[in-house]
Amino acid sequence: MSLSDQLTAYLTRIWDKPVIVEGLSRIPGGASRETYRFDAVVDGARRGLILRRDPPGSLIDTDRRLEFLAYQSFFGRAPVPEPIALEEGGAELERPFFIMSRVDGGKAAGPFGANPYGEHAGAIGEQFFTALGAIAAADPATLPIAEAAEAPALDACWKRELDYWEGVINADELHPQPIVRAAMRRLRRNPPPPAVKLCVVHGDYRSGNFLHDEKGKMLTILDWEMAHLGDPLEDLGWATDPLWSHGETERVSGMLPLEEAFALWEAASGLKVDRKAFEWWSLFASVKGQAIWTSSAKEYRDGGLKDPVLGFSGWYTARRQDVILADRLARLEGAI
């Protein structure tokens, strides 16, 4: 039975009415889920949907239920697609999956293209950092994500994340990486202040993981598969990493000056950016990035995942992250 037939059978059963699935096609990319777009025709009406299904193997180990609950938590609070159904047992599709609404007419910025937002960079930046602040403002205990997400102590958020990503590097490293090792040593010697509040952390909030209409409007935030509870500055550090700057030196994420981004985030979150803590999470962001690129290189070399993007990430992106790490370490040590 084809995937289209499986989807037809599944939706017909859960909606208890005939469904026709049309236009099923896979969306390339994605390190942790197979992603497909399709239309479901029900009672003569057409619904645009997205299927996210677990692959046989995955670059990043993530919890599909937690990802689905993240969409449930912020649908209506922030620009996110509507979650429709979750099947952890696979049902008719044989592998775990979930389905959500599709947002059409949007564009995602490529990670390395220059000036992806053109004259709308400032307007996009206002929405981007305001939405991130709104995520931090939410009380996790009142959200569906609390059903599945571990809640660390405020003073343990940093260690849990550093332990995890250092473990990824230890497991997947193909050659010595002295720069990221030096960064990890510094992070452990100089832990950040405790989180001021336990928040939902998107985990991959950055330029490229949202859609915009090319006219200055942010349409939807995507890729919640790394969502967890932790220090909200983790997302802020990741979003402002120079890797996502599109070649800019004065505007973070290719959108706004850093201080403007801080002000928007603070206004929306009701929190203040502790500059010392942000410094720690900024360095951590590049360590986390290097861990992901390290896994990309291993998966591509070992043949588990054939996507050439993995090879590119394990080569070019990893080298770029090394440069960012070296520059940050030099500045922190007072060498420049």
MOVEN-V557941 format. One record per run of one state. SS is the DSSP state (hx for helix, st for strand, lp for the rest). FROM is the first residue (numbers start at 1). TO is the last residue. Records with the same first field share a line. If there is no record, write none. Layout:
SS=FROM-TO + FROM-TO
//
This chain:
lp=1-2 + 16-18 + 28-33 + 43-44 + 54-63 + 76-77 + 79-82 + 88-90 + 94-96 + 102-106 + 108-117 + 138-139 + 143-143 + 148-156 + 173-177 + 190-197 + 202-209 + 213-217 + 222-227 + 232-232 + 240-241 + 245-251 + 253-255 + 257-257 + 270-274 + 303-307 + 333-336
hx=3-15 + 64-74 + 91-93 + 118-137 + 140-142 + 144-147 + 157-172 + 178-189 + 233-239 + 242-244 + 258-269 + 275-302 + 308-332
st=19-27 + 34-42 + 45-53 + 75-75 + 78-78 + 83-87 + 97-101 + 107-107 + 198-201 + 210-212 + 218-221 + 228-231 + 252-252 + 256-256
//
